[in-house]
Amino acid sequence: MALTQVLKTYYNDQQMTDTNSLVNALMEKPEELSPIITHLAGREEKKFPLSFLTEGVGNTKSIDRYEYEYRVKTHEINVRPVVSSVGTGAGGAHFTMTFPDKWFVFPYTLVSQTGVLARIMEQPKAVGAGYEYTLKVVSPDAAGVPTNDVAAGALWGMLFANVGMDFSRGNASNWSAPGLVRSKIGTIRKSYHFSGNAKDYVAEFTLPMKEGSTTKLWMDYEEYRHMLKFKEECEMYYWYGQKTHDASGKSTMIDENGQPVISGPGLFEQIINKDTYSTLTQAKIEAVIGDLFYGMTDATDKQVTLYTGIGGAREFDKAMRNYYAGGSTSGVQNTYLQTSESKFITGSGRSLGITGYFTSYDHIDGHTVNVVKVPLFDHGPVAQASKKHPESGLPLESYRMVFVDQSNYDGENNLQMINKKGREMLRWAVAGSVVPKGFAESDTRASDIDGASVHMLKSAGILLRRFDTSLDLECVAS
């Protein structure tokens, strides 16, 4: 989606009529134009990457209500811990083990944590602590099950159902249904006022059309700057927002008009995996990414984006450089990575420069992690209130690393923006002695003030469909 740079110019009433105003275009087609504006503003400012990588690239959906629900299937766990046991199966004798539920199916063969196979010999029986299974060790040469394998907490998995030669009967299959998740989207708005002596500056830019052509639109330059600020505030809501409803869906916050204040969860509240670090290493990155990719068994186009600030980008680059320079991992020296070429040095003689920074990581599993900077982590309100890093003096929030699963599941991107249909981006003006440029009469409201005001409103929320395959990694250096 190619978009030209925004130009600041003077208003010309012969060229810039209300009919080609971006404000009116947004009024007519907010669902169609809002993602395009987000894409344009995201490229120009780079202050709201989360908005840019959801709405700005088409990963968005508009719904008719403020509440939505979706099915999510998390990583399936096919093992169960032992609750209690009697016997070890030595000498081919039957032994019993109690598991917390009836997940294992008769007559499947189970495997212990050390690889011993044992077949379920009869239907499990309900007991006080769960279900009691009668088993027999498969191999006649085995001395029985090791004591640690039948101790409380030991894990067993289910393999296959081996049955008799004749007259065997059908068994059953277990399955886990996707969980139902219900959430809400919130409404945020921003207003600004100006006097009757407002400047005649406008912003002019070109937008693509479906037919492959382009159209030139314009809007008041001051409004464009306020729109960018509004986009930044929306970005803060998508990251740091917290839901105002309880488990039953009832909103617990009421405004001054007696109306419920509805807010959906931001991305941080949706990510369930949390961890911390002091100094980042390549081994830590490999372990973190390995764990995330391991849980993405049903994903297609697997990709993880690392959102971070200046501090986190430096830590990532430093970890990669140390590893590349021959740093050790688990005591093993990485000499095979060393090179005599000056990959990061430019120039010659007395005119030398350092260039080149690591901004991506190819995991051993064959997947790539891309680093995306989030200016809010460096300069936003949370960053300004954050404690400082002991070495750099940057906010600790700048070192925050958010590994977000942006793979596809069932044909949909894991990270999406959900909008209220018709309220993807609303704008209107309250006219006083002047009418803001670009607003037709139907978009204005009356006022006796020597000036005017413009109002922006958006009903949206961020959605992380699989919340168990992302990670929020915070720096705790002190």
C-alpha positions in Angstrom: 0.0 0.0 0.0 2.0 3.0 -1.3 1.3 6.3 0.3 2.9 9.7 -0.4 4.4 12.0 2.2 2.1 14.5 3.9 2.6 18.0 2.6 2.0 21.2 4.6 0.6 24.0 2.4 -1.8 27.0 2.5 -5.5 26.5 2.0 -6.7 27.3 -1.5 -10.4 27.4 -1.8 -10.3 26.8 -5.6 -8.6 23.4 -5.1 -9.6 22.4 -1.6 -13.3 22.1 -1.4 -15.4 20.3 1.1 -16.1 17.5 -1.3 -12.4 16.4 -1.4 -11.9 16.9 2.4 -10.6 13.9 4.3 -12.9 14.8 7.1 -16.0 14.3 4.9 -14.4 11.2 3.4 -14.0 9.7 6.9 -17.6 10.6 7.7 -18.8 8.7 4.6 -16.5 5.7 4.8 -14.9 5.4 8.3 -14.5 1.6 8.0 -12.7 1.9 4.7 -10.6 5.0 5.3 -9.6 4.5 9.0 -7.1 1.7 8.3 -5.6 3.7 5.4 -5.1 6.8 7.6 -3.6 4.6 10.3 -1.2 3.2 7.7 -0.3 6.6 6.4 0.2 8.1 9.9 2.0 5.1 11.1 4.5 5.4 8.3 5.0 9.1 8.8 5.2 9.2 12.6 6.2 5.6 13.6 4.7 6.4 17.1 2.0 3.7 17.1 3.4 0.4 15.7 0.6 -1.7 17.4 -2.1 0.3 15.5 0.0 0.2 12.3 0.5 -3.6 12.5 -3.2 -4.3 13.1 -5.5 -1.8 11.6 -2.9 -0.3 9.3 -2.2 -3.6 7.5 -5.8 -4.9 7.3 -5.9 -7.0 10.5 -9.1 -5.4 11.7 -12.7 -6.3 12.0 -15.8 -4.2 12.6 -18.7 -5.6 14.7 -22.2 -4.3 15.5 -21.9 -4.5 19.3 -19.6 -3.4 22.1 -19.2 -6.9 23.3 -17.7 -9.8 21.3 -16.8 -13.4 21.9 -14.5 -15.9 20.1 -13.4 -19.5 20.5 -9.7 -20.1 21.3 -8.0 -23.5 21.4 -4.8 -23.3 23.6 -1.9 -25.7 23.4 -3.4 -29.2 24.2 -1.8 -31.0 27.2 -1.8 -34.7 26.7 -0.1 -35.7 29.9 -1.5 -36.1 33.4 0.3 -36.2 36.9 0.0 -39.2 39.2 -2.1 -38.6 42.3 -1.3 -41.9 44.1 -0.3 -45.4 43.2 -0.2 -49.0 44.5 2.5 -51.4 43.2 5.1 -51.0 40.4 4.0 -53.8 38.1 7.1 -56.0 38.9 6.9 -59.6 37.6 4.0 -58.8 35.2 1.5 -58.0 38.1 -1.2 -55.5 37.7 -0.8 -52.2 39.5 -2.9 -49.1 40.0 -2.4 -45.4 39.5 -4.8 -42.6 40.3 -5.0 -39.6 38.0 -6.9 -36.4 38.6 -9.4 -36.9 35.7 -10.6 -39.5 33.1 -8.5 -38.2 30.3 -6.8 -41.5 29.6 -9.0 -44.0 27.6 -9.3 -47.7 28.1 -7.5 -49.7 26.6 -4.8 -47.3 25.5 -1.1 -47.8 26.3 0.5 -45.1 28.5 4.1 -44.0 28.7 5.9 -42.9 31.9 8.4 -40.1 32.2 11.3 -42.5 31.7 9.7 -44.3 28.8 8.2 -47.4 30.4 5.0 -48.5 28.6 2.0 -49.8 30.5 -1.5 -50.8 29.1 -4.8 -49.8 30.7 -6.4 -53.2 31.5 -10.0 -52.1 32.5 -12.2 -49.1 32.7 -11.1 -46.6 35.3 -13.0 -46.3 38.5 -14.0 -43.0 40.2 -12.4 -42.6 43.6 -12.2 -39.7 46.0 -9.0 -38.1 44.5 -9.8 -38.7 40.8 -9.9 -41.9 38.7 -8.1 -45.1 39.5 -6.5 -47.0 36.6 -5.5 -50.7 36.6 -2.4 -51.2 34.4 0.1 -53.8 33.3 3.7 -53.2 32.1 3.8 -54.0 28.3 7.3 -55.6 28.1 7.6 -59.0 29.8 11.3 -58.3 30.2 10.8 -55.1 32.2 11.5 -55.3 35.9 8.5 -53.0 36.6 8.0 -49.3 36.7 10.7 -47.2 38.5 9.6 -45.9 41.8 9.9 -42.3 40.7 7.5 -42.9 37.8 4.7 -43.9 40.1 5.4 -41.2 42.7 2.9 -38.4 43.2 3.4 -35.7 40.5 5.1 -38.0 37.9 3.8 -37.3 34.4 2.3 -40.0 32.1 1.2 -39.7 28.5 -1.2 -41.6 26.2 0.1 -43.3 23.1 -2.2 -45.8 21.3 -4.8 -48.5 21.9 -3.5 -52.0 21.3 -6.2 -54.7 21.4 -6.7 -58.5 21.2 -6.7 -60.5 18.0 -10.5 -61.1 17.9 -13.7 -59.8 19.4 -12.1 -56.5 20.4 -14.6 -53.7 21.0 -14.5 -50.1 20.1 -13.0 -47.6 22.5 -13.4 -43.8 22.8 -11.6 -40.7 21.9 -11.0 -37.7 24.1 -11.0 -34.2 22.9 -10.9 -30.7 24.3 -13.2 -28.0 22.9 -12.0 -24.5 22.3 -12.6 -22.2 25.2 -15.1 -19.3 24.8 -13.6 -15.9 25.5 -15.8 -12.8 25.9 -14.5 -9.3 25.9 -15.5 -5.7 25.2 -14.3 -2.7 23.3 -14.1 0.8 24.7 -14.7 4.3 23.5 -12.0 6.9 23.7 -12.2 10.5 22.4 -10.2 13.7 22.1 -11.2 17.3 21.5 -9.4 20.5 20.7 -10.3 24.2 20.4 -9.0 27.1 18.4 -9.8 30.8 18.1 -11.3 32.6 15.2 -7.8 33.7 14.0 -6.7 30.2 13.1 -4.0 29.8 10.5 -4.9 28.7 6.9 -2.4 25.8 6.9 -3.7 22.5 5.6 -2.2 19.0 5.2 -2.4 17.6 1.7 -1.7 13.9 0.8 -2.6 11.3 -1.7 -4.5 8.1 -0.9 -4.8 4.9 -3.0 -8.1 3.7 -4.4 -9.3 0.2 -5.0 -9.0 0.6 -8.8 -5.3 1.2 -8.5 -5.6 5.0 -9.0 -5.1 7.6 -6.3 -7.1 10.5 -4.9 -5.8 13.7 -3.4 -7.5 14.7 -0.2 -6.7 17.4 2.4 -7.5 18.3 6.0 -6.7 21.2 8.4 -3.1 20.9 9.4 -3.8 21.5 13.1 -6.4 18.8 13.0 -3.9 16.4 11.4 -1.4 17.0 14.2 -4.2 16.5 16.8 -5.2 13.3 15.0 -1.7 12.0 15.3 -1.8 12.7 19.0 -5.2 11.0 19.2 -3.7 8.0 17.5 -0.9 7.9 20.0 -3.5 8.0 22.9 -5.3 5.1 21.2 -2.0 3.3 21.1 -1.6 3.7 24.9 -5.1 2.3 25.4 -4.2 -0.7 23.2 -1.1 -1.4 25.3 -2.0 -0.4 28.9 -5.8 -0.5 29.0 -7.5 -2.5 31.7 -11.0 -3.9 31.5 -13.7 -2.1 33.6 -16.0 -5.1 33.7 -16.0 -8.1 36.1 -16.2 -11.8 35.4 -20.0 -11.6 34.8 -19.5 -8.7 32.2 -20.9 -6.0 34.5 -19.1 -2.7 34.2 -18.0 -1.4 37.6 -17.2 2.1 36.6 -20.0 4.7 36.1 -19.4 8.2 34.7 -20.9 11.6 35.8 -24.0 10.9 33.6 -24.7 7.6 35.2 -23.4 5.7 32.1 -21.1 2.7 32.3 -17.5 3.4 31.3 -16.7 0.4 29.1 -13.0 -0.4 28.5 -11.6 -3.6 27.1 -8.3 -5.2 28.2 -5.1 -3.9 26.6 -2.4 -6.2 25.3 -0.5 -6.4 28.5 -3.6 -7.6 30.4 -4.3 -10.2 27.7 -0.8 -11.8 27.8 -0.7 -14.4 30.5 3.0 -15.4 30.2 5.2 -13.0 32.3 8.9 -13.1 33.0 11.8 -10.8 34.0 15.5 -10.4 33.2 18.4 -8.3 34.4 20.9 -8.7 31.5 19.7 -10.3 28.2 21.6 -13.1 26.6 21.3 -15.1 23.4 20.5 -18.2 25.5 17.6 -16.4 27.1 16.2 -15.3 23.7 16.5 -18.8 22.3 14.8 -20.3 25.3 12.0 -17.8 25.3 11.3 -18.0 21.6 11.6 -21.8 21.7 8.9 -22.0 24.4 6.6 -19.7 22.4 7.1 -21.5 19.1 6.6 -24.9 20.9 3.1 -23.9 21.9 2.2 -22.7 18.4 1.5 -26.2 17.1 -1.7 -25.3 15.1 -0.4 -22.0 13.6 0.4 -21.2 10.0 2.8 -18.5 8.8 4.5 -18.6 12.3 5.9 -15.2 13.2 6.8 -13.5 16.5 7.3 -9.7 16.7 9.4 -8.3 19.5 8.0 -4.9 20.6 10.5 -2.9 22.7 12.0 0.5 23.4 15.5 1.9 22.9 16.8 0.1 25.9 15.4 -3.3 24.8 16.7 -2.8 21.3 20.2 -2.1 22.7 20.0 -5.2 25.0 18.9 -7.3 22.0 21.7 -6.0 19.8 24.3 -6.4 22.7 23.2 -10.0 23.3 23.5 -10.9 19.6 26.9 -9.1 19.3 28.3 -10.9 22.3 27.1 -14.2 21.0 28.4 -13.4 17.5 31.8 -12.3 18.9 32.4 -15.7 20.4 30.7 -15.4 23.8 29.9 -18.7 25.5 26.6 -20.3 25.9 26.3 -23.1 28.6 30.1 -23.0 28.8 30.6 -23.7 25.1 32.7 -21.1 23.2 31.0 -20.0 19.9 34.3 -19.7 17.9 32.6 -21.0 14.8 30.6 -17.7 14.6 33.7 -15.5 14.6 34.8 -13.8 11.4 37.8 -11.7 10.4 35.6 -9.4 8.3 34.7 -6.0 9.7 30.9 -6.4 9.6 30.2 -3.4 11.7 33.1 -1.1 10.6 32.8 1.3 7.7 35.4 3.7 6.2 39.2 3.5 6.2 42.2 5.3 7.7 41.2 7.9 10.2 37.6 8.1 8.9 36.0 5.0 10.5 32.4 4.5 11.5 30.4 1.8 13.3 27.2 0.6 11.6 24.9 -2.3 11.6 22.6 -3.4 14.4 20.8 -6.7 15.0 17.0 -6.2 14.5 16.0 -9.8 13.8 16.8 -13.3 15.1 16.5 -16.6 13.2 15.6 -19.2 15.7 17.0 -22.8 15.4 13.4 -24.0 14.7 13.5 -22.0 11.4 11.3 -19.0 12.4 12.3 -15.4 12.5 11.7 -12.8 15.2 11.6 -9.2 14.1 12.3 -6.2 16.5 9.9 -3.3 16.3 10.5 -0.1 18.4 7.7 1.3 20.5 8.3 5.0 21.2 5.7 4.9 24.1 8.1 2.6 26.0 10.7 5.4 25.8 8.8 8.6 26.2 5.2 7.8 27.2 3.7 8.5 30.6 4.5 5.0 31.9 8.1 5.4 30.8 8.4 8.8 32.4 7.1 7.5 35.7 9.2 4.3 35.5 12.4 3.7 37.5 15.7 4.3 35.7 18.1 1.6 34.5 21.2 1.7 36.7 23.7 1.9 33.8 22.0 3.8 31.0 19.6 6.0 32.9 16.8 5.1 30.5 13.4 4.2 31.9 13.1 0.5 32.8 10.0 0.5 30.6 12.3 1.2 27.7 13.8 -2.3 28.3 10.5 -4.0 28.3 10.3 -6.7 25.7 6.9 -8.0 24.4 7.1 -11.1 22.3 3.8 -11.1 20.4 2.6 -14.1 18.4 1.4 -12.7 15.1 0.9 -16.0 13.3 -2.3 -17.1 11.6 -4.8 -19.4 13.2 -7.7 -20.8 11.2 -7.0 -18.2 8.5 -7.0 -15.2 10.9 -4.2 -13.2 12.3 -3.6 -13.8 16.0 -3.4 -10.0 16.7 -6.4 -8.0 15.5 -8.1 -4.7 16.1 -11.8 -4.9 16.8 -13.9 -1.8 16.0 -17.6 -0.8 16.6 -19.1 -0.7 13.1 -19.7 2.9 12.1 -17.5 4.2 14.9 -14.1 3.3 13.5 -13.2 7.0 13.5 -15.8 9.7 14.1 -15.2 13.4 13.8 -17.4 16.4 14.2 -17.1 20.1 14.7 -18.9 22.6 17.0 -18.9 25.8 15.0 -18.8 29.3 16.6 -17.6 32.4 14.9 -15.7 30.2 12.4 -16.3 26.8 10.8 -13.4 24.4 10.8 -12.2 23.9 7.3 -13.4 20.7 5.7 -16.6 20.4 7.7 -19.9 20.6 5.8 -22.9 22.1 7.5 -24.3 18.7 8.4 -21.1 18.0 10.4 -21.3 21.1 12.5 -23.0 22.2 15.8 -23.9 25.7 16.9 -22.0 27.7 19.5 -21.6 31.3 20.4 -17.9 31.2 21.1 -15.4 33.2 19.1 -13.8 30.1 17.7 -14.7 26.5 17.2 -13.9 23.0 18.4 -13.3 19.6 16.8 -14.0 16.3 18.4 -12.7 12.8 17.6 -14.0 9.5 18.8 -13.1 5.8 18.3 -14.7 2.7 19.7 -12.2 -0.1 19.4 -10.1 -2.6 21.2 -7.1 -4.9 20.6 -7.6 -8.7 20.4 -5.0 -11.4 21.1 -6.8 -14.6 20.0 -4.2 -17.0 21.5 -3.1 -15.5 24.8 -0.8 -18.3 25.8 1.8 -17.9 23.0 3.1 -14.4 23.7 5.3 -13.2 26.5 5.7 -9.9 28.5 9.4 -9.7 29.5 10.2 -6.9 32.0 13.7 -5.7 33.0 14.4 -5.6 36.7 18.0 -4.4 36.7 18.9 -2.5 39.9 
